[in-house]
């Protein structure tokens, strides 16, 4: 077999799966963009439908939401630190920063669940009005994505400890990085469009 054939087989076996999985993940993110675009559109239509019930100005605590936003934004920074440590082949530091990212993400989910429980206890559940239905759908879907990201992160930490910085684990870290930063961008939209405008309107 010639060296050209050998190189071609190496490309098919090694490079194509990596490029294919990254392309597939980009397609997944685009589908997620469509989901959140639909949820934002639904909120834009229903966000003023209070049904004689409470509005965002009556329900939202902007300082608490700002704190929750800071937690998620800092988690993106700490994930960036984990990626830098991965480039240095520093396993311990990579796992530490991934752990910090997971803790920040879990704190975000804790405060979000606390907000949901408080709203429902006050009679402002998702069935109260169109505004609250669209609010719970949008914010809850984002929260589910963050929860999935935390599970993915924990699983990846175990894989790193077992298999090290393999090509597959590096690719998984990169995909999770894109997913996590994507959720940050979506949350900035939620904070601005839902919470900030809701309180100030």
N, CA and C of each residue as an Amber inpcrd file, in Angstrom:
protein
   603
   0.8530000  -1.1940000   0.0000000   0.0000000   0.0000000   0.0000000
   0.8940000   1.2520000   0.0000000   0.5430000   2.2270000  -0.8120000
   1.3650000   3.4280000  -0.9110000   1.1520000   4.3220000   0.2870000
   2.1010000   5.2620000   0.4490000   1.9790000   6.2070000   1.5610000
   0.7670000   7.0950000   1.3860000   0.3750000   7.3740000   0.1160000
  -0.8120000   8.2110000  -0.1220000  -2.0670000   7.4960000   0.3780000
  -2.1530000   6.1670000   0.0710000  -3.3000000   5.4060000   0.5440000
  -3.3430000   5.3490000   2.0590000  -2.1700000   5.1840000   2.6710000
  -2.1020000   5.1390000   4.1320000  -2.5730000   6.4530000   4.7420000
  -2.1110000   7.5650000   4.1830000  -2.5310000   8.8850000   4.6900000
  -4.0190000   9.0970000   4.5020000  -4.5470000   8.6120000   3.3680000
  -5.9740000   8.7730000   3.1140000  -6.7960000   8.0030000   4.1370000
  -6.3450000   6.7520000   4.4340000  -7.0580000   5.9620000   5.4270000
  -6.9610000   6.6070000   6.8130000  -5.8230000   7.1520000   7.1280000
  -5.6610000   7.8320000   8.4210000  -6.6190000   9.0140000   8.5160000
  -6.7700000   9.7420000   7.4200000  -7.6770000  10.9010000   7.4170000
  -9.1150000  10.4570000   7.6420000  -9.5020000   9.3690000   6.9580000
 -10.8800000   8.9060000   7.0840000 -11.1600000   8.4230000   8.4990000
 -10.1940000   7.7050000   9.0960000 -10.4250000   7.1070000  10.4040000
 -10.2700000   8.0930000  11.5450000  -9.3800000   9.0860000  11.3810000
  -9.0780000   9.9570000  12.5070000  -9.7110000  11.3370000  12.3840000
  -9.5290000  11.9870000  11.2430000  -9.9650000  13.3730000  11.1330000
 -11.4650000  13.4940000  10.8990000 -12.0130000  12.6140000  10.0800000
 -13.4150000  12.7690000   9.7090000 -14.3650000  12.6700000  10.9050000
 -14.1980000  11.6750000  11.8030000 -15.0990000  11.6170000  12.9460000
 -15.0530000  12.8800000  13.7980000 -13.8530000  13.4330000  13.9930000
 -13.7440000  14.6370000  14.8050000 -14.4700000  15.7960000  14.1430000
 -14.2050000  16.0140000  12.8350000 -14.8640000  17.1060000  12.1310000
 -16.3620000  16.8690000  12.0640000 -16.7510000  15.6020000  11.8790000
 -18.1680000  15.2860000  11.8020000 -18.8890000  15.5550000  13.0990000
 -18.2890000  15.1950000  14.2290000 -18.9430000  15.4160000  15.5120000
 -19.0440000  16.8980000  15.8340000 -18.0170000  17.6730000  15.4790000
 -18.0840000  19.1150000  15.7060000 -19.1580000  19.7550000  14.8410000
 -19.2580000  19.3150000  13.5860000 -20.3000000  19.8300000  12.7070000
 -21.6770000  19.4640000  13.2470000 -21.8120000  18.2200000  13.7060000
 -23.0810000  17.8030000  14.2790000 -23.4590000  18.6240000  15.5010000
 -22.4560000  18.9700000  16.3150000 -22.7540000  19.7610000  17.5060000
 -23.1650000  21.1780000  17.1370000 -22.5320000  21.7460000  16.0960000
 -22.9450000  23.0620000  15.6170000 -24.3960000  23.0230000  15.1220000
 -24.7660000  21.9450000  14.4360000 -26.1530000  21.8070000  13.9730000
 -27.1090000  21.7250000  15.1610000 -26.6760000  21.0190000  16.2140000
 -27.5000000  20.9480000  17.4260000 -27.6830000  22.3310000  18.0400000
 -26.6050000  23.1140000  18.1220000 -26.7140000  24.4520000  18.6890000
 -27.6510000  25.3300000  17.8590000 -27.6140000  25.1690000  16.5520000
 -28.5100000  25.9510000  15.7010000 -29.9650000  25.5630000  15.9550000
 -30.2100000  24.2620000  16.1760000 -31.5780000  23.8350000  16.4880000
 -32.0140000  24.4010000  17.8360000 -31.0910000  24.4770000  18.7850000
 -31.3970000  25.0970000  20.0780000 -31.6980000  26.5800000  19.9170000
 -30.9840000  27.2320000  19.0180000 -31.2610000  28.6500000  18.7340000
 -32.7010000  28.8290000  18.2700000 -33.1660000  27.9220000  17.4220000
 -34.5400000  27.9980000  16.9280000 -35.5360000  27.8030000  18.0660000
 -35.2360000  26.8690000  18.9660000 -36.1280000  26.6340000  20.1050000
 -36.2460000  27.8840000  20.9540000 -35.1090000  28.4770000  21.3020000
 -35.1550000  29.6730000  22.1400000 -35.7420000  30.8620000  21.3940000
 -35.5330000  30.9340000  20.0840000 -36.1470000  32.0120000  19.3060000
 -37.6690000  31.9120000  19.3710000 -38.1980000  30.6940000  19.2890000
 -39.6440000  30.4980000  19.3990000 -40.1480000  30.8860000  20.7890000
 -39.3890000  30.5250000  21.8110000 -39.7960000  30.8660000  23.1820000
 -39.7470000  32.3720000  23.4190000 -38.7230000  33.0320000  22.9000000
 -38.6660000  34.4950000  23.0030000 -39.8250000  35.1310000  22.2460000
 -40.1650000  34.5870000  21.0750000 -41.2740000  35.1180000  20.2940000
 -42.5940000  34.9480000  21.0450000 -42.7710000  33.7750000  21.6750000
 -43.9840000  33.5380000  22.4580000 -44.0780000  34.5170000  23.6200000
 -42.9320000  34.7860000  24.2680000 -42.9380000  35.7430000  25.3720000
 -43.2460000  37.1570000  24.8670000 -42.7270000  37.4940000  23.6930000
 -42.9950000  38.8220000  23.1290000 -44.4920000  39.0130000  22.8810000
 -45.1780000  37.9330000  22.5040000 -46.6150000  38.0210000  22.2370000
 -47.4260000  37.9980000  23.5270000 -47.0380000  37.1440000  24.4740000
 -47.8370000  36.9310000  25.6840000 -47.3430000  37.7070000  26.8960000
 -46.1920000  38.3580000  26.7760000 -45.5650000  38.9810000  27.9420000
 -46.3690000  40.0970000  28.5880000 -47.3560000  40.6500000  27.8750000
 -48.2090000  41.7080000  28.4530000 -49.5900000  41.1900000  28.8200000
 -49.7810000  39.8970000  28.6610000 -51.0800000  39.3000000  28.9670000
 -51.1000000  38.8720000  30.4360000 -51.4420000  39.8110000  31.3080000
 -51.3800000  39.5600000  32.7460000 -52.6570000  38.9370000  33.3010000
 -53.7550000  38.9930000  32.5430000 -55.0490000  38.4390000  32.9900000
 -55.4380000  38.9700000  34.3620000 -55.2600000  40.2690000  34.5480000
 -55.5670000  40.9520000  35.8150000 -54.7240000  40.4180000  36.9710000
 -53.6150000  39.7940000  36.6270000 -52.7220000  39.2700000  37.6520000
 -51.4520000  40.0980000  37.7690000 -50.4660000  39.6050000  38.4760000
 -49.2280000  40.3680000  38.6850000 -48.3930000  40.4680000  37.4140000
 -47.6460000  41.5610000  37.3160000 -46.7260000  41.7780000  36.2020000
 -45.2990000  41.4920000  36.6710000 -44.3650000  41.6430000  35.7510000
 -42.9700000  41.4470000  36.1180000 -42.5050000  42.4190000  37.1800000
 -42.9990000  43.6450000  37.1170000 -42.6240000  44.6490000  38.1170000
 -43.0920000  44.2480000  39.5160000 -44.1790000  43.4930000  39.5860000
 -44.7020000  43.0480000  40.8830000 -43.9610000  41.8240000  41.4200000
 -43.3640000  41.0450000  40.5380000 -42.8330000  39.7410000  40.9330000
 -41.3190000  39.6560000  41.0010000 -40.6400000  40.3300000  40.0870000
 -39.2080000  40.1020000  39.9370000 -38.3860000  40.9170000  40.9340000
 -37.3680000  40.2570000  41.4800000 -36.3860000  40.9280000  42.3400000
 -35.1150000  41.1110000  41.5150000 -34.9230000  42.3310000  41.0180000
 -33.8060000  42.5660000  40.1050000 -32.4440000  42.2930000  40.7420000
 -32.2000000  42.6800000  42.0140000 -30.8920000  42.3490000  42.6200000
 -30.6110000  40.8470000  42.6620000 -31.6250000  40.0480000  42.9590000
 -31.4290000  38.5980000  43.0080000 -31.1470000  38.0380000  41.6160000
 -31.8680000  38.5620000  40.6270000 -31.6360000  38.1050000  39.2550000
 -30.2500000  38.5290000  38.7790000 -29.8260000  39.7360000  39.1740000
 -28.4870000  40.2020000  38.8030000 -27.4110000  39.3140000  39.4300000
 -27.6240000  38.8880000  40.6750000 -26.6880000  37.9800000  41.3280000
 -26.6390000  36.6440000  40.5810000 -27.8040000  36.1350000  40.2050000
 -27.8540000  34.8730000  39.4730000 -27.1670000  34.9960000  38.1130000
 -27.3490000  36.1490000  37.4760000 -26.6840000  36.3950000  36.1950000
 -25.1710000  36.4010000  36.3640000 -24.7040000  37.0340000  37.4330000
 -23.2660000  37.0810000  37.7010000 -22.7060000  35.6770000  37.9120000
 -23.4650000  34.8110000  38.5880000 -23.0120000  33.4300000  38.8090000
 -22.7860000  32.7180000  37.4860000 -23.7340000  32.8750000  36.5640000
 -23.6120000  32.1830000  35.2850000 -22.4860000  32.7670000  34.4370000
 -22.3400000  34.0930000  34.4650000 -21.2680000  34.7200000  33.6940000
 -19.8970000  34.3250000  34.2390000 -19.7590000  34.2840000  35.5490000
 -18.4870000  33.8610000  36.1430000 -18.1950000  32.3950000  35.8260000
 -19.2460000  31.5850000  35.6910000 -19.0240000  30.1780000  35.3550000
 -18.4200000  30.0430000  33.9570000 -18.7560000  30.9540000  33.0650000
 -18.1250000  30.9320000  31.7350000 -16.6440000  31.2870000  31.8250000
 -16.3270000  32.2270000  32.7050000 -14.9230000  32.6040000  32.8960000
 -14.1280000  31.4370000  33.4630000 -14.6950000  30.7690000  34.4660000
 -13.9780000  29.6460000  35.0710000 -13.8390000  28.4850000  34.0850000
 -14.8350000  28.3100000  33.2180000 -14.6940000  27.2730000  32.1860000
 -13.5690000  27.6380000  31.2230000 -13.4490000  28.9330000  30.9260000
 -12.3310000  29.3720000  30.0940000 -10.9890000  29.0610000  30.7330000
 -10.8950000  29.2360000  32.0510000  -9.6650000  28.8820000  32.7620000
  -9.3850000  27.3790000  32.6350000 -10.4500000  26.5670000  32.7030000
 -10.2780000  25.1110000  32.5550000  -9.7190000  24.7690000  31.1770000
 -10.1880000  25.4580000  30.1500000  -9.6910000  25.2030000  28.7990000
  -8.2190000  25.6040000  28.6740000  -7.8440000  26.7020000  29.3280000
  -6.4400000  27.1100000  29.3040000  -5.5550000  26.0790000  29.9910000
  -6.0270000  25.5330000  31.1200000  -5.2590000  24.5110000  31.8260000
  -5.1790000  23.2210000  31.0090000  -6.2310000  22.9460000  30.2450000
  -6.1870000  21.7680000  29.3750000  -5.0720000  21.9160000  28.3390000
  -4.9170000  23.1240000  27.7970000  -3.8550000  23.3520000  26.8220000
  -2.4720000  23.1220000  27.4330000  -2.3590000  23.3370000  28.7390000
  -1.0880000  23.1220000  29.4330000  -0.9180000  21.6730000  29.9040000
  -1.9170000  20.8370000  29.6300000  -1.8880000  19.4380000  30.0930000
  -1.8920000  19.3420000  31.6160000  -2.4880000  20.3260000  32.2850000
  -2.5300000  20.3470000  33.7470000  -3.8510000  19.7460000  34.2160000
  -3.8500000  18.4580000  34.4710000  -5.0810000  17.7560000  34.7980000
  -5.7230000  18.2730000  36.0830000  -4.9170000  18.4080000  37.1360000
  -5.4780000  18.8180000  38.4320000  -6.1480000  20.1780000  38.3400000
  -5.4790000  21.1380000  37.7360000  -6.0540000  22.4790000  37.6160000
  -7.2770000  22.4990000  36.7020000  -7.2470000  21.6810000  35.6580000
  -8.4070000  21.5900000  34.7730000  -9.6240000  21.0950000  35.5320000
  -9.4310000  20.0460000  36.3350000 -10.5450000  19.5000000  37.1090000
 -11.0350000  20.4890000  38.1650000 -10.1130000  21.2300000  38.7570000
 -10.5090000  22.2290000  39.7620000 -11.4040000  23.2840000  39.1340000
 -10.9880000  23.8260000  37.9890000 -11.7760000  24.8770000  37.3410000
 -13.1060000  24.3330000  36.8240000 -13.1110000  23.0990000  36.3430000
 -14.3760000  22.4960000  35.9370000 -15.2990000  22.3260000  37.1440000
 -14.7230000  21.9410000  38.2810000 -15.5160000  21.8120000  39.5000000
 -16.1040000  23.1360000  39.9400000 -15.3040000  24.1980000  39.8740000
 -15.8020000  25.5360000  40.2250000 -16.9330000  25.9340000  39.2850000
 -16.7700000  25.6300000  38.0050000 -17.8160000  25.9290000  37.0290000
 -19.1090000  25.1980000  37.3760000 -18.9870000  23.9270000  37.7590000
 -20.1590000  23.1600000  38.1370000 -20.8520000  23.7200000  39.3680000
 -20.0670000  24.1600000  40.3510000 -20.6470000  24.7450000  41.5690000
 -21.3930000  26.0280000  41.2510000 -20.8090000  26.8710000  40.4070000
 -21.4800000  28.1190000  40.0150000 -22.7630000  27.8260000  39.2440000
 -22.7000000  26.8380000  38.3440000 -23.9040000  26.4660000  37.6110000
 -24.9800000  25.9100000  38.5180000 -24.5890000  25.0860000  39.4890000
 -25.5580000  24.5240000  40.4360000 -26.1660000  25.6240000  41.3090000
 -25.3740000  26.6160000  41.6760000 -25.8910000  27.7510000  42.4590000
 -26.9210000  28.5260000  41.6400000 -26.6350000  28.6920000  40.3590000
 -27.5900000  29.3610000  39.4660000 -28.9180000  28.6110000  39.4560000
 -28.8590000  27.2950000  39.3130000 -30.0820000  26.4930000  39.2860000
 -30.8130000  26.5630000  40.6230000 -30.0730000  26.5650000  41.7250000
 -30.6840000  26.6520000  43.0570000 -31.5010000  27.9300000  43.1960000
 -30.9240000  29.0660000  42.8120000 -31.6430000  30.3360000  42.9380000
 -32.8260000  30.4020000  41.9730000 -32.6680000  29.7960000  40.8010000
 -33.7740000  29.7940000  39.8460000 -34.9350000  28.9540000  40.3650000
 -34.6410000  27.7850000  40.9150000 -35.6870000  26.9500000  41.4960000
 -36.3430000  27.6410000  42.6880000 -35.5390000  28.3430000  43.4770000
 -36.0920000  29.0790000  44.6210000 -37.0760000  30.1430000  44.1390000
 -36.7270000  30.8110000  43.0420000 -37.6290000  31.8210000  42.4750000
 -38.9260000  31.1720000  42.0090000 -38.8240000  30.0550000  41.3100000
 -40.0180000  29.3650000  40.8230000 -40.9140000  28.9370000  41.9800000
 -40.3170000  28.3600000  43.0120000 -41.0960000  27.8890000  44.1650000
 -41.7890000  29.0600000  44.8480000 -41.0750000  30.1750000  44.9750000
 -41.6570000  31.3630000  45.6050000 -42.8220000  31.9190000  44.7890000
 -42.6500000  31.9680000  43.4740000 -43.7280000  32.4790000  42.6190000
 -44.9600000  31.5890000  42.7060000 -44.7550000  30.2770000  42.6470000
 -45.8920000  29.3550000  42.7010000 -46.5800000  29.4470000  44.0610000
 -45.7920000  29.5750000  45.1330000 -46.3710000  29.6990000  46.4750000
 -47.2050000  30.9640000  46.6090000 -46.8500000  32.0040000  45.8820000
 -47.5950000  33.2700000  45.9130000 -48.7620000  33.2900000  44.9390000
 -49.0400000  32.1710000  44.3130000 -50.1620000  32.0940000  43.3800000
 -49.8400000  32.5750000  41.9820000 -48.5480000  32.7240000  41.6850000
 -48.1330000  33.1990000  40.3660000 -47.4870000  32.0570000  39.5870000
 -48.2260000  30.9510000  39.4860000 -47.7240000  29.7990000  38.7480000
 -47.9130000  29.9580000  37.2530000 -47.4690000  28.9940000  36.4710000
 -47.5390000  29.1140000  35.0070000 -48.9580000  29.1450000  34.4520000
 -49.9500000  28.6870000  35.2150000 -51.3260000  28.7190000  34.7370000
 -52.0690000  30.0000000  35.0630000 -51.4010000  30.9410000  35.7290000
 -52.0780000  32.1680000  36.1700000 -52.3820000  33.1190000  35.0160000
 -51.4880000  33.2310000  34.0600000 -51.6830000  34.1610000  32.9460000
 -50.7840000  33.7540000  31.7880000 -51.0420000  34.3580000  30.6300000
 -50.1800000  34.1100000  29.4780000 -48.7620000  34.5760000  29.7270000
 -48.6350000  35.6820000  30.4420000 -47.3130000  36.2050000  30.7980000
 -46.5160000  35.1760000  31.5970000 -47.1480000  34.5870000  32.6140000
 -46.4300000  33.6360000  33.4580000 -46.2020000  32.3020000  32.7450000
 -47.1250000  31.9150000  31.8760000 -46.9100000  30.6950000  31.0950000
 -45.6650000  30.8220000  30.2250000 -45.5640000  31.9340000  29.4920000
 -44.4050000  32.1420000  28.6180000 -43.1340000  32.3510000  29.4200000
 -43.2380000  32.9890000  30.5990000 -42.0720000  33.1980000  31.4600000
 -41.5130000  31.8700000  31.9510000 -42.3790000  31.0200000  32.5020000
 -41.9200000  29.7260000  33.0150000 -41.3690000  28.8510000  31.8880000
 -41.9950000  28.9260000  30.7150000 -41.5270000  28.1150000  29.5890000
 -40.1290000  28.5430000  29.1580000 -39.8940000  29.8340000  29.0220000
 -38.5970000  30.3300000  28.5590000 -37.5020000  30.1140000  29.5980000
 -37.7440000  30.5880000  30.8070000 -36.7270000  30.4890000  31.8560000
 -36.5150000  29.0350000  32.2640000 -37.6020000  28.2600000  32.3240000
 -37.4830000  26.8580000  32.6950000 -36.7140000  26.0370000  31.6650000
 -36.9250000  26.3260000  30.3800000 -36.1790000  25.6150000  29.3400000
 -34.6900000  25.9200000  29.4380000 -34.3730000  27.1830000  29.7000000
 -32.9630000  27.5330000  29.8880000 -32.3840000  26.8020000  31.0980000
 -33.1430000  26.7590000  32.1840000 -32.6730000  26.0590000  33.3790000
 -32.4400000  24.5770000  33.1370000 -33.3090000  23.9520000  32.3400000
 -33.1120000  22.5510000  32.0000000 -31.8170000  22.3600000  31.2140000
 -31.5210000  23.2820000  30.3250000 -30.2730000  23.2010000  29.5590000
 -29.0550000  23.3200000  30.4790000 -29.1220000  24.2440000  31.4380000
 -28.0070000  24.3990000  32.3770000 -27.8460000  23.1260000  33.2140000
 -28.9620000  22.5430000  33.6420000 -28.9030000  21.3020000  34.4200000
 -28.2690000  20.1800000  33.6090000 -28.6580000  20.0820000  32.3460000
 -28.0480000  19.0860000  31.4740000 -26.5490000  19.3460000  31.3200000
 -26.1840000  20.6300000  31.2050000 -24.7670000  20.9730000  31.0880000
 -23.9710000  20.5750000  32.3120000 -24.5640000  20.7050000  33.4950000
 -23.8780000  20.3130000  34.7310000 -23.6590000  18.7980000  34.7620000
 -24.6960000  18.0330000  34.3690000 -24.5480000  16.5740000  34.3190000
 -23.4590000  16.1870000  33.3250000 -23.4540000  16.8380000  32.1750000
 -22.4340000  16.5880000  31.1630000 -21.0510000  16.9100000  31.7050000
 -20.9430000  18.0190000  32.4310000 -19.6570000  18.4450000  32.9890000
 -19.1320000  17.4200000  33.9990000 -20.0090000  16.9490000  34.8810000
 -19.5890000  15.9560000  35.8830000 -19.1370000  14.6640000  35.2050000
 -19.9130000  14.2340000  34.1990000 -19.5370000  13.0270000  33.4570000
 -18.1790000  13.1960000  32.7950000 -17.9550000  14.3650000  32.2250000
 -16.6880000  14.6260000  31.5450000 -15.5190000  14.6600000  32.5250000
 -15.7400000  15.1330000  33.7300000 -14.6820000  15.1380000  34.7370000
 -14.2420000  13.7070000  35.0610000 -15.1970000  12.7840000  35.1740000
 -14.8520000  11.3780000  35.4110000 -14.0980000  10.7920000  34.2210000
 -14.5150000  11.1600000  33.0190000 -13.8260000  10.6690000  31.8270000
 -12.3960000  11.1890000  31.7520000 -12.2030000  12.4320000  32.1550000
 -10.8540000  12.9990000  32.1670000  -9.9580000  12.2660000  33.1600000
 -10.5030000  11.9670000  34.3340000  -9.7050000  11.2620000  35.3400000
  -9.3480000   9.8550000  34.8670000 -10.2320000   9.2450000  34.1040000
 -10.0000000   7.8630000  33.6760000  -9.1310000   7.7800000  32.4260000
  -9.4000000   8.6630000  31.4460000  -8.7350000   8.5390000  30.1440000
  -7.7670000   9.6720000  29.8330000  -7.7130000  10.6960000  30.6960000
  -6.7770000  11.7910000  30.4680000  -7.1950000  12.6900000  29.3120000
  -6.2270000  13.4410000  28.7910000  -6.4990000  14.4000000  27.7260000
  -6.4280000  13.7130000  26.3590000  -7.2850000  12.7460000  26.1620000
  -7.3420000  12.0820000  24.8670000  -7.9650000  13.0150000  23.8380000
  -7.8400000  12.6370000  22.5880000  -8.4320000  13.4480000  21.5200000
  -9.9380000  13.5850000  21.7090000 -10.5830000  12.4900000  22.1020000
 -12.0290000  12.5190000  22.3030000 -12.4160000  13.4410000  23.4490000
 -11.6790000  13.3820000  24.5610000 -12.0030000  14.2270000  25.7020000
 -11.7480000  15.7060000  25.4060000 -10.7200000  15.9950000  24.6430000
 -10.4790000  17.3760000  24.2490000 -11.6470000  17.9050000  23.4080000
 -12.1040000  17.0560000  22.5010000 -13.2230000  17.4580000  21.6630000
 -14.4880000  17.6530000  22.5030000 -14.7060000  16.7800000  23.4700000
 -15.8740000  16.9110000  24.3380000 -15.8010000  18.1870000  25.1770000
 -14.6120000  18.4960000  25.6710000 -14.4440000  19.7480000  26.4110000
 -14.7560000  20.9540000  25.5400000 -14.3490000  20.9060000  24.2830000
 -14.6120000  22.0080000  23.3710000 -16.1070000  22.1390000  23.0900000
 -16.7730000  21.0060000  22.8950000 -18.2120000  21.0470000  22.6380000
 -18.9710000  21.5840000  23.8530000 -18.5960000  21.1140000  25.0400000
 -19.2440000  21.6170000  26.2540000 -18.9670000  23.0970000  26.4430000
 -17.7830000  23.5470000  26.0680000 -17.4580000  24.9680000  26.1560000
 -18.3980000  25.7900000  25.2790000 -18.6020000  25.3490000  24.0380000
 -19.5170000  26.0590000  23.1480000 -20.9390000  26.0620000  23.7180000
 -21.3710000  24.9270000  24.2600000 -22.7120000  24.8160000  24.8350000
 -22.8730000  25.7570000  26.0240000 -21.8640000  25.7890000  26.8910000
 -21.9540000  26.6020000  28.1060000 -21.9740000  28.0990000  27.7630000
 -21.1340000  28.5110000  26.8340000 -21.1150000  29.9210000  26.4360000
 -22.4000000  30.2970000  25.7080000 -22.9470000  29.3570000  24.9520000
 -24.2240000  29.5950000  24.2860000 -25.3240000  29.8720000  25.3120000
 -25.3530000  29.1060000  26.3990000 -26.3540000  29.3220000  27.4460000
 -26.1760000  30.6760000  28.1070000 -24.9440000  31.1360000  28.2260000
 -24.6910000  32.4780000  28.7600000 -25.3020000  33.5440000  27.8650000
 -25.0990000  33.4030000  26.5640000 -25.6440000  34.3790000  25.6200000
 -27.1700000  34.3970000  25.6970000 -27.7760000  33.2080000  25.7680000
 -29.2330000  33.1380000  25.8820000 -29.7080000  33.8030000  27.1710000
 -28.9820000  33.5640000  28.2660000 -29.4060000  34.1380000  29.5490000
 -29.2930000  35.6610000  29.5380000 -28.3100000  36.2060000  28.8790000
 -28.2190000  37.6640000  28.7680000 -29.4730000  38.2070000  28.0920000
 -29.9490000  37.4840000  27.0630000 -31.2050000  37.8700000  26.4260000
 -32.3770000  37.7640000  27.3810000 -32.4220000  36.6960000  28.1820000
 -33.4970000  36.5250000  29.1590000 -33.4500000  37.6380000  30.2010000
 -32.2610000  37.9200000  30.7180000 -32.1200000  38.9580000  31.7430000
 -32.5810000  40.3140000  31.2110000 -32.1860000  40.6340000  29.9930000
 -32.5290000  41.9420000  29.4250000 -33.9880000  42.0180000  29.0150000
 -34.4290000  41.0280000  28.2510000 -35.7570000  41.0610000  27.6320000
 -36.8640000  40.7450000  28.6160000 -36.6120000  39.8300000  29.5480000
 -37.6490000  39.3930000  30.4720000 -37.5940000  40.1570000  31.7960000
 -36.4600000  40.0710000  32.4600000 -36.3740000  40.6250000  33.8080000
 -36.2140000  42.1470000  33.8000000 -35.2150000  42.6440000  33.1010000
 -34.9350000  44.0790000  33.1430000 -36.0850000  44.8790000  32.5650000
 -36.5490000  44.5070000  31.3750000 -37.6510000  45.2250000  30.7710000
 -38.9420000  45.0140000  31.5520000 -39.0850000  43.8310000  32.1780000
 -40.2650000  43.5610000  32.9690000 -40.3550000  44.4300000  34.2120000
 -39.2180000  44.6650000  34.8480000 -39.2030000  45.5000000  36.0510000
 -39.3570000  46.9680000  35.7140000 -38.7150000  47.3990000  34.6290000
 -38.7010000  48.8130000  34.2750000 -39.9430000  49.2660000  33.5270000
 -40.7080000  48.3220000  32.9820000 -41.8800000  48.7130000  32.1960000
 -43.0340000  49.1260000  33.0990000
